[in-house]
Amino acid sequence: MALWEQGGSSGFQQRKTGAEGDGNNVQRSSIKGVLTCTIATILNAKHSESDNCFVYKHLKFNTVMIMGLIRETNHEANGSLATYNIDDHSGGLMEIKWWHDDSAEPIKPLTYAKVVGQIKVFAGKTHVVAHHVSKMQSLNELIAHNIECIHASISIRKQTDTSGMNATKTNNSDFGHSTQQTSAISNGFSTVQNAVLNLLKTVTTISGYSVTEICKQLKQFSETQVKQALEFLSGEGHIYSTTDDDHFRAASNN
């Protein structure tokens, strides 16, 4: 996937790699999925070296979904890097870095937007590297988002109360060495990862596709390959689980 390193006039340049250049993401984190949260949660979180993720109280996360009002924008004249400062009124602004193609419509200040992306720390400053940025169609989305923030926090607290702080960890820490990585192609994803992601981008239902449905439509891959691809894409923030751990949608789906 596209990550970021210092360089160029903007201070960032795109690169393809399996790990971040700084010490925060040397090895792949076991924390999967997208956390719906407020900017205050991100700003108050601390990075955990042992879990390779950000921690705030009972929440552990790397990839987030936030919504708020765009206060400032900066679009490079000769590039596709956009920088936004977003405010959700929870306390403080969050800087968003977004690489987009030339066809993407610029988002103007005083526009409400939804952002899905990974948290990064550069020069001691926390920001979000966006996978997806879109305008909100209705303020009802913002109300629903705030309710989801509360629901997510309560649900995770219940999980940690019953199964301990290690309940969200996985024993698949060596996933990066799986056989599917040997077939990586030019955009940084393997053939099966591309197939799964492209299929999930066609989802039109709220619940998404189940693992069984994905396997039926991608018969050229084994169930193990599909599940490994789902785990990778979920961990990188490109997809997220919906009604349960068996159903998925792409983060870019509106």
Disulfide bonds with the S-S distance in Angstrom:
none
